[in-house]
Amino acid sequence: MPAMPSLFRYLLLCCLALPAFASAMHPLSLDEGWRTCGNPPSTPAAALQQLVQPGQLLCVERELSLVATPPSTQLLVLSALAASELWLDGVLIGSNGQPARQASGERAGDIDFAIHLRPQQLAMGTHHLRLLLSMQQVPAHLTSPFYALYLVDRQDYRAALAWYRLPPLLLAGALAAAALLFLALTLLYQRQRHWAMFAALCLAAALLLVVEIWRSITGYAYPWHLPRLYTVSALTWLFSTLLPLYFYAAYRLPRWPLAAAVLLAGVALAGALPAHFDARCWQMFLAGLAASLTLNLGALWRRLPGSRGGTLIALASCALFLLTGSQFAEGGFALVVCFLLLPLCAQLLAQLLRERSKAVRAQQLENQLLRKSMQPHFLMNSLSLIGELNAQSPQAAETFIEALGAELRMLNEFAQQPSIALTQELAMCENYLSIMGTRLQQPCSLQLEGEAAGITVPPAILLTALENAFSHNRYRHGALFILRSARLAQTRVLTLLLPEGETRPHAGSGMGEQYIRASLHAVFGDDARYASEYVSEQHPAGWRLIFTLPAAP
């Protein structure tokens, strides 16, 4: 676990380094200044983007002026959906596939093609460059089969290409490992919807990164480019949909099927807008980020746990993605995923550690509650009283046994829960006061002032306070305990008034107070407070216990 943050930092640095290394390459673009072969020099020059169309055989040429002879081998890089041949100064310098006038005669070339040119071939001066492009198998609905043509130093190209591949591959490997980890945790430990959703999210992101970078790793004949683009679009849609669904599940928001349908439809609508493939992926990803940010802002407004960190992550990811502009396929996605999924992964792992710690603490509190409630003197006094009642009034003895059994049954049931409804706590307290009233042969009761509905408390905190009162006081004429419930802003305040009786010797260890404070912290963390004070002004004089709890949203 300690190595995890270091790995995250390394991946973030690699992704930050991607734009820097890409910008370190200074290619000479050759997109402009072309004329169709055979036209006189007076014919207006145009860009290849304007001249190249699907389903044609095109011959173009231009002049290339070099102000100096390059010191090392250069690469002439062509990226296009075409079979091609290139001539430099009338000499064929490379071919990619087999150009033809008909689709049946064309042998498709690779989408990315590079030709090595020695310094002698690129001596200072003017050179004539001719390009033959055959695009017979390109679908007609593609706007342009041409992507790039540039001249670049071979070493710069290799270094930039290596750093272009490294961060996405590292990130894909880390995300695949995270997907397996969270899938295992979901099956073996958590079994929560948002953990499984996060595993699927990591897997979709890893696949998308691999498919996106696949072109630069292996290369392929250009007819395979369209299936790859459709795969990228499908994975982008899947990721963009899973992302807001993850936040929806993590915050346990209501109406899950309806929300899933709306998010699926919204991202699909963004992908259906008329645009080329990269623009559609950009729109879908932005729609997913915007939906995620909206959900986090709603959770933050409702003060849901984890909403502050989730909002910061979603907001930073949206800003970072917008800063990448149109470079979605050139690294923008990998960069955003670094700042999105890796912090979420760290957040979930930290949550797992906290929950395991809370589970251990809850087990300790459960054992402490059961030990505290099974006090030998309480059981011995109760058993002695049963013997006395059985001799005097068998019916009263039976009622007392039922109350004692109900108390122990509720304690055993509630001790296994981190929190219970206040109404359940009051039922346990009233049953306990019925037992004590029978033992003292005096009325003991609890009076509620205010509302109890919708309030949850750790089990037996009020019962513990009542037990402490009887341990330190002798109530010869019975006792009336008052619980006041009030709502102040975003908190619920429970005030328990304990009347003062005759002081009785008690060698207590403060276990009851410790249990109350530890239970409140285990359930509510720092959002709950507990205070006790002696109040002589109230009638009768006694103690006032104040429980300040966070109000339910």
C-alpha positions, 0 to 999 in steps of 0.5 A: 500500500505505501508504494501506491501513491508513488506509482500514481505520482509517476504516472501523472508525471509521465502524462504531464511529460507527454505534451512536452516531448511531443512539442519537442519534435519540430516537423516540417509540414508539407500539407500546403503548396500542391498542384495536380500533376501536369498543371502549369506553375501558374495554377493556384496551389492548394492543401492536400486536405482540399485535393484528396477525396475518397474513391479517386486516384490522385497525382499531385506535386510541389516544390520543396525548398531547403535552406540548409542540408540536414545533418542527419537522416530525415523521415518523410512521414505520410499518414493517409487512407491510401496506397501511395508512391512518392518521387523526389526529383524524379526518382521513386523513393518509396511505395506503400501498397499498390495504387490503381484506378479501380478498387479491385486493382488497389492493394491497400497501404498502411495508414502510416508510412515513413521513408528514410532520406539521407542528407545527400538526397536533401541537399540545400536548394529546391527539390521536386516532390511528387505524390500518387495517392490511390483511395479506391477503398475509402468509404465515401462518408469520410470527409478526408482520407488525408491526415498528415505529411511532414519531414522530421529528424529520425531521432526526434521522431523516434523519441517523440513516438516513444514518449507518445506511447509510454504514458498511455501504455503505463496508464492502461496497465495500471488501470487493468490492474486496478480493474482486477483489484476492485473486481476481486474486492467487489466479489470477496469483500464489498459487493457494492454497486459503485465498486463494480462500476469502478472496476468496469470503468477502469477496464473500459479506460484501459481498453480505450487507451490500448485501442487508441494507441494501437495504430502507432504501435503496430500499424495496419492497412488502412481498411482496418482504420474504420473498424478501429474508429468505431471501436474507439467510439463505442469504448468512449461511449461506454466510458462516458456513460459509466463515469456518471453512473459510478458517481450516481451509485457511489452517492446512493442516489434514488431512482437508479434505473431511470437515471441510468436510462437518462445518462445512457440517452444523453451520452448517446445523443452527444455521440449522434451529433453530426461530426467526425469521429474525434469530434464525436468522441470529444463530445461524448467524453465532455458530456460524461464529465459534465454529467459527473460534475453535475452529480457531484455538485448535487451531492455537495449541496446535500452534504453527502459523504465524499462529495467534496473530494469528488467535486474537486476531482470532477471539476479539475478533470473538466477544466483539464479536458477543455484545456486539451482542446481538440487533442483528444486522440493525441493524449488528452484522454490519457491526461484526463484519465490520470487526473480522474481515475487514479485519484478516485482509485486512491479515494476508494482504497482510503475508504476501504481502509477506513471501513475496515478500521471502522469494522474492527472498532465496531466489533470492539464496541459490540463486545464492549456493549455486551460485556457492559450489559451483562454485568454480574450484579445486574443479573444476580439482582434480577435473578434474586428478584425473580425468586422473590416475585415468584413467591409473592406473585407468579404473574409479576415474576412472569412479566419481569422475566419477559421484560428481562428477556426482551432487554437481552434480546434487543441488546444482542440484536442492536449490538450487531448494528452500527446505528439504530433508529431512535425509536428502537433506542427508546423502546430499549430504554423504556423496557430497561426502566420497566425492569428497574421500576419492578426492582425498586418497586417505584415508577421509573419512566422516560418522557419524550419531548419533540420528534423521534422519527428520522433520527439514528443513534449508535445502539445503547447510548441513551441506555448507557446514560440511564444505567450510569444514573442508576449506578450513581444514584439511589432513587427511593421514590422512582425517577422521571427522565426527560429526553428533548429532541430539537433540530438546529440548522443542520444538526439534531440535538438530543438533551437527556435530563437525569434527576439527582437522587441519593448518592450511592458509592460506586467504584466506576471506571468511566466505561459508560462515558467512554462507550458513548464517545467512542460510539458517536465517533465510530458512526458520525466521526467529528460531526457528532459531539457529546457533553454532560453538565450538572445543573442545579437550577433545573427541578429536580436538580441533576445532570444534563447530557447533550448529544449533537448529531448531524441531521439526515439529509 
